[in-house]
Amino acid sequence: MQTNFTPAQLADPGTARANEILRSCVHCGFCTATCPTYKVLGDELDSPRGRIYLIKDMLENNRVPDAKTVGHIDRCLSCLSCMTTCPSGVHYMHLVDHAREYIEKNYHRPLGDRALRWILSRILPYPGRFRLALFGAKLARPFRRLVPDQRLRAMLDMAPRDIPPPSLNDTPQVFAAQGPRRKRVALLVGCAQRALNTDINDATTRLLRRHGCEVVIPKGVGCCGALTHHMGRTDESHASAAANIRALMAEIAGEGLDAVVINTSGCGTTVKDYGHMFENDPLAAEAAKVAGLARDVSEVMADLGLSGATHAPPLRVAYHAACSLQHGQQIKATPKELLAAAGFTVLEPKDSHICCGSAGTYNLMQPEISGELKRRKVATLEVLTPQVISAGNIGCMMQIGSGTGVPVVHTVELLDWATGGPRPRALEAD
């Protein structure tokens, strides 16, 4: 794609990166075939190729974004399926993130939109606040029909039936390895997951310790920054990321780390991109170091090798591939191989490359499109008649779980159970 940025525009690192990405696009349109919003809406401007044209026009002309352009970019899930499909290697993730930052700085959103985005940015990254908000949503849910805004109704629907108390395992501490120590790893405990499902971090800690890992919960780790990053709120997202980088570097400089383990794939995609996010920052070297150590829990377990998988029955497990795992991190076969090694019968649904519609805060800000994608995803999973659905991302688990009666658990919970841990609580309820 030909671009016409001025030297003054290209002096901005974000614009220079956008120019590189735009020039790599050859207009082939392969991305439209795998774009969820294009499949639902059928509008070229709701496909990656269409959004690329809109972003190019907006950035080249230093244009104040109009409502139409913002609407099409807001409807992007950032599922990154287009990046897996693209034969030219267009790094759409960096492009759309820069566009969102540009919009946040230059577009005056309607009051309702500004208020919703402010609320989400002030609640979701903070487990304590989020837990209080979930209790409030649970109390207000019987009155949801009186709520006029569909997005606010979606927020009420998000509250789980049972809100877990805080886990003591999330506080800064060190868990010794069981048996000889093979690795020393830090666990990124996250933010929203700590309010929605405390079993995931607990299961991860047990599984890693059982396989010879000393597990460190570093002091000062929290939200990875993804939630605000994808809303274009760069200062907020970088502040969260910088806090994690400093906390992890303290451990690296101390007794050292073999890996930074992440069990929420949306967070993993962001942490692995810290090097890019901070490349023009004084923290650049430290950010790149942390990004280089970041591993999804499935990657770490594949490296360690699953052992002692004799405890769980051979259930039929439908595996849902989270977009941030299969497209953002290009981890596709590993979780399925681990589940099979644990003795489960692994089932893969049709169109497994298509997003479930969760996408961070997307199901709260675009509930209609999100709801349609959920309906389609649940249908492809239920037709497999599974006994349980497995996923590697809390957002996907909440999204799919709200649309099916089949228990939905994290992959790590099944691996923990198979190697000696407790039966997942979702299966106990079932």
C-alpha positions in Angstrom: 0.0 0.0 0.0 1.4 3.4 -0.9 1.5 6.0 1.9 2.2 9.7 1.9 3.2 10.6 5.4 5.4 13.8 5.8 8.8 13.7 7.5 7.3 15.6 10.4 4.6 12.9 10.9 7.2 10.1 10.6 9.2 11.7 13.4 6.5 10.2 15.8 7.5 6.6 16.5 3.8 5.4 16.6 3.1 6.9 13.2 6.4 5.6 11.8 5.4 2.1 12.9 1.9 2.5 11.4 3.5 3.6 8.1 5.6 0.4 8.0 2.5 -1.7 8.7 0.4 0.1 6.1 3.0 -0.3 3.4 3.2 -4.1 4.0 -0.5 -4.5 3.1 -1.2 -5.6 -0.5 -5.0 -5.3 -0.5 -5.4 -9.0 -1.0 -8.5 -9.3 1.2 -7.6 -12.8 2.6 -8.3 -11.3 6.1 -12.0 -10.7 5.3 -12.6 -14.5 5.2 -11.6 -15.0 8.8 -12.7 -11.6 10.4 -15.6 -12.3 12.8 -17.2 -8.8 12.5 -17.2 -9.1 8.7 -18.8 -12.5 9.0 -21.6 -11.0 11.2 -22.1 -7.6 9.6 -20.9 -8.2 5.9 -19.5 -4.6 5.7 -16.1 -4.2 4.1 -15.4 -1.4 6.6 -15.9 -3.9 9.4 -13.1 -6.0 8.0 -9.3 -5.6 8.6 -8.8 -4.3 5.1 -11.6 -1.8 5.4 -10.3 -0.6 8.8 -6.8 -0.3 7.4 -8.1 2.2 4.7 -9.9 4.2 7.4 -6.8 4.3 9.6 -4.5 5.3 6.8 -6.8 8.2 5.8 -7.2 9.3 9.4 -3.5 9.3 10.2 -2.1 10.6 6.9 -4.4 13.6 7.0 -4.1 14.2 10.8 -7.9 14.1 10.7 -10.1 14.5 13.7 -11.8 11.1 13.7 -15.5 11.1 12.8 -18.2 9.0 14.4 -18.3 6.6 11.4 -14.5 5.8 11.5 -14.6 5.4 15.3 -17.6 3.1 15.1 -15.8 0.7 12.6 -12.6 0.7 14.6 -14.5 0.2 17.9 -16.2 -2.8 16.4 -12.8 -4.5 15.9 -12.4 -7.4 18.4 -8.6 -7.4 18.2 -8.9 -11.2 17.9 -5.9 -11.1 15.5 -7.3 -13.8 13.2 -6.3 -11.5 10.4 -2.7 -11.7 11.4 -2.8 -15.5 11.2 -4.4 -15.4 7.8 -2.4 -12.6 6.2 0.2 -13.8 3.7 2.1 -10.5 3.8 2.7 -10.4 7.6 0.8 -7.2 8.2 1.1 -6.5 12.0 -2.5 -5.4 12.4 -2.3 -5.5 16.2 0.2 -2.6 16.4 -1.7 -0.6 13.8 -5.2 -0.8 15.4 -3.7 -0.1 18.9 -2.1 3.0 17.5 -5.4 4.0 15.9 -7.2 3.6 19.2 -4.6 5.8 21.0 -5.0 8.4 18.2 -8.8 8.3 18.6 -8.6 8.6 22.4 -6.6 11.7 22.1 -8.5 13.4 19.2 -12.1 12.3 19.3 -14.7 13.6 21.8 -17.0 10.6 22.5 -20.6 11.0 23.6 -21.1 11.3 27.3 -22.4 7.8 27.8 -19.5 6.3 26.0 -17.0 8.3 27.9 -18.7 7.4 31.2 -18.7 3.6 30.4 -15.1 3.5 29.3 -14.0 5.5 32.4 -16.0 3.1 34.7 -14.5 0.0 33.1 -10.9 1.4 33.3 -11.4 2.3 36.9 -12.9 -1.0 38.0 -11.8 -4.0 35.9 -8.0 -3.8 36.5 -8.5 -3.6 40.3 -9.6 -6.9 41.8 -11.0 -5.4 45.0 -13.1 -2.8 43.2 -14.2 -5.4 40.6 -15.3 -7.8 43.3 -17.5 -5.1 44.9 -18.9 -4.2 41.5 -19.8 -7.9 40.9 -21.7 -8.0 44.2 -23.6 -4.8 43.1 -24.4 -6.3 39.7 -25.6 -9.5 41.3 -28.0 -7.5 43.5 -29.2 -5.4 40.6 -29.7 -8.3 38.1 -33.4 -9.0 39.0 -34.1 -5.4 37.8 -32.1 -5.7 34.5 -35.3 -5.3 32.4 -35.6 -1.8 33.8 -32.1 -0.8 32.6 -32.4 1.0 29.2 -28.8 0.7 28.0 -28.0 -2.8 26.5 -24.3 -2.3 27.5 -25.3 -1.8 31.2 -27.5 -4.9 31.0 -24.5 -6.8 29.7 -22.5 -5.6 32.8 -25.2 -7.0 35.0 -25.2 -10.3 33.2 -21.4 -10.6 33.6 -21.6 -11.2 37.4 -21.2 -14.9 38.1 -23.7 -16.8 40.3 -21.1 -17.4 42.9 -18.4 -14.7 43.5 -15.4 -16.3 45.1 -13.6 -14.7 48.2 -10.1 -13.4 47.6 -7.5 -16.2 47.4 -4.6 -16.1 49.9 -2.4 -17.6 47.2 -2.6 -14.3 45.2 -0.6 -12.4 47.8 3.2 -11.9 47.5 5.0 -15.1 48.6 7.1 -18.0 47.4 5.8 -21.5 47.0 8.5 -24.2 47.2 8.8 -26.8 44.5 7.8 -30.3 45.4 10.8 -32.4 45.0 14.0 -31.2 43.3 13.7 -27.6 41.9 13.7 -27.6 38.1 12.6 -24.0 37.5 12.1 -20.8 39.4 9.1 -19.0 37.9 7.0 -15.9 38.6 3.2 -16.2 38.3 1.4 -13.1 36.9 -1.8 -13.3 39.0 -3.7 -10.8 36.9 -6.6 -8.6 37.8 -10.1 -9.5 36.6 -9.4 -13.2 37.0 -8.7 -12.7 40.7 -12.2 -11.5 41.2 -14.0 -13.9 38.8 -12.3 -17.2 39.4 -9.6 -17.8 42.0 -9.4 -21.5 41.2 -7.3 -20.8 38.1 -4.3 -19.3 39.9 -4.6 -21.9 42.7 -4.6 -24.8 40.1 -1.6 -23.2 38.3 0.4 -23.0 41.4 -0.3 -26.6 42.4 0.5 -27.9 38.9 3.8 -26.0 38.6 5.0 -27.0 42.1 4.1 -30.6 41.4 6.3 -30.5 38.4 9.3 -29.1 40.2 8.8 -25.3 40.0 9.4 -22.8 42.7 6.5 -20.4 42.2 7.0 -16.7 43.1 4.1 -14.2 43.5 6.2 -11.0 43.2 5.3 -8.0 45.3 3.8 -5.3 43.1 2.4 -7.3 40.2 -1.1 -6.6 39.0 -3.0 -5.8 35.8 -0.8 -6.3 32.7 -2.3 -3.2 31.1 -4.2 -5.0 28.3 -7.7 -3.8 29.3 -6.8 -0.1 29.1 -4.3 -0.6 26.3 -7.0 -1.8 23.9 -9.2 1.2 24.9 -6.4 3.6 23.7 -5.7 4.7 27.2 -1.9 4.5 26.8 -0.8 6.4 29.9 -2.9 4.1 32.1 -1.9 0.9 30.4 1.8 1.8 30.5 1.6 2.6 34.2 0.2 -0.8 34.9 2.8 -2.5 32.7 5.7 -0.5 34.1 4.7 -1.6 37.7 4.8 -5.2 36.6 8.2 -4.8 34.8 9.7 -3.2 37.9 8.3 -6.0 40.2 9.5 -8.7 37.9 12.9 -7.2 37.4 13.4 -7.1 41.2 13.0 -10.9 41.1 15.2 -11.3 38.1 17.9 -9.2 39.7 17.5 -11.2 43.0 17.4 -15.0 42.8 16.5 -15.0 39.0 13.6 -16.3 37.0 13.4 -19.0 34.4 10.0 -17.8 33.1 7.1 -15.4 33.8 4.1 -17.7 33.7 0.8 -16.3 32.5 -2.5 -18.3 32.6 -4.7 -15.7 30.9 -3.9 -15.7 27.3 -5.1 -12.1 26.7 -2.5 -10.9 29.3 0.1 -13.2 27.7 -0.2 -11.5 24.3 0.2 -8.1 25.9 3.2 -9.0 28.2 5.0 -10.6 25.3 4.6 -7.3 23.5 6.1 -5.2 26.3 9.3 -4.8 24.2 7.4 -3.0 21.5 5.2 -1.0 23.9 8.3 0.4 25.7 10.8 0.5 22.9 11.2 4.3 23.1 11.0 4.4 26.9 13.8 4.4 29.6 12.4 0.9 30.6 13.0 -0.5 27.1 15.7 -3.0 28.1 13.8 -4.2 31.2 10.6 -4.5 29.2 12.3 -6.5 26.5 13.8 -8.8 29.2 10.4 -9.4 30.8 8.7 -10.0 27.4 11.4 -12.5 26.5 10.7 -14.5 29.7 6.9 -14.4 29.3 5.3 -17.9 28.7 1.8 -19.2 28.7 1.4 -21.9 31.3 0.9 -24.5 28.5 4.3 -23.6 27.1 5.9 -24.1 30.5 4.1 -27.4 31.0 5.1 -28.7 27.6 8.7 -27.9 28.4 8.5 -29.6 31.8 6.6 -32.6 30.5 3.3 -33.7 32.1 3.8 -36.5 34.6 1.6 -38.5 36.9 -1.6 -38.0 34.8 -3.5 -40.9 36.3 -6.2 -39.3 38.4 -9.0 -37.9 36.1 -11.5 -39.9 34.1 -11.3 -39.8 30.3 -13.9 -37.1 29.8 -14.9 -35.7 26.4 -13.3 -32.2 26.4 -14.2 -29.7 23.8 -11.2 -27.4 23.5 -11.9 -23.7 22.8 -8.9 -22.0 21.3 -8.7 -18.4 22.7 -7.9 -15.9 20.0 -5.1 -14.4 22.1 -3.5 -17.8 22.4 -3.9 -19.1 18.9 -3.5 -15.9 16.9 -1.8 -13.5 19.4 0.8 -16.0 20.6 0.6 -18.6 17.8 0.1 -21.4 20.4 -2.3 -23.9 18.8 -1.5 -27.5 19.3 0.2 -27.4 22.8 -2.9 -27.2 25.0 -4.6 -30.0 23.1 -1.6 -32.2 23.3 -1.4 -31.6 27.1 -5.1 -32.5 27.5 -4.6 -35.7 25.5 -1.5 -36.6 27.5 -3.6 -36.2 30.6 -6.0 -38.8 29.4 -8.9 -36.7 28.1 -10.6 -37.1 24.7 -10.0 -33.8 23.0 -12.7 -32.5 20.6 -12.2 -29.4 18.4 -15.2 -27.5 17.1 -15.8 -26.2 13.6 -14.5 -22.7 12.9 -12.2 -22.9 15.9 -10.3 -19.9 14.6 -13.3 -17.6 15.0 -13.6 -15.5 18.2 -16.2 -16.2 20.8 -17.0 -12.5 21.2 -15.5 -11.9 24.6 -12.3 -9.9 23.6 -11.6 -8.2 26.9 -14.2 -5.5 27.4 -15.8 -6.0 24.0 -18.7 -8.0 25.3 -19.6 -5.1 27.5 -19.1 -2.3 24.9 -20.4 -4.2 21.8 -23.0 -6.6 23.4 -25.0 -7.2 20.2 -22.1 -8.4 18.0 -20.6 -10.2 21.0 -23.9 -12.0 21.7 -24.1 -13.2 18.1 -20.6 -14.5 18.1 -21.2 -16.2 21.4 -24.3 -17.9 20.0 -22.4 -19.2 17.0 -19.4 -20.4 19.2 -21.6 -22.2 21.7 -23.5 -24.0 18.9 -20.2 -25.4 17.4 -19.1 -26.6 20.9 -22.4 -28.1 22.0 -22.8 -30.1 18.8 -19.7 -32.1 19.9 -21.7 -33.3 23.0 -18.8 -32.7 25.3 -18.8 -33.3 29.1 -16.7 -30.2 29.7 -15.4 -27.3 27.7 -11.8 -26.2 28.2 -10.3 -22.8 27.5 -7.1 -20.9 28.4 -8.6 -17.4 29.0 -10.9 -16.2 31.7 -12.8 -13.9 29.3 -13.6 -16.8 27.0 -14.7 -18.9 29.9 -17.1 -16.3 31.2 -18.5 -15.6 27.7 -19.1 -19.2 26.7 -20.2 -20.2 30.2 -23.0 -17.6 30.0 -24.4 -19.3 26.9 -24.3 -23.0 27.7 -25.1 -25.5 30.4 -21.9 -27.5 29.8 -19.3 -26.8 32.5 -16.5 -24.5 31.3 -13.1 -24.8 33.0 -9.6 -23.6 32.5 -7.2 -26.0 30.8 -4.8 -25.8 33.7 -7.6 -26.9 36.1 -8.0 -30.2 34.1 -4.2 -30.7 34.0 -4.0 -30.1 37.8 -6.9 -32.6 38.4 -5.3 -35.2 36.2 -2.0 -35.0 38.0 -3.4 -35.2 41.6 -5.2 -31.9 42.2 -8.9 -31.5 43.2 -11.8 -32.0 40.8 -12.6 -28.6 39.3 -15.3 -26.8 41.2 -17.4 -26.3 38.0 -17.5 -30.1 37.5 -18.5 -30.6 41.2 -21.5 -28.3 40.6 -22.4 -30.2 37.5 
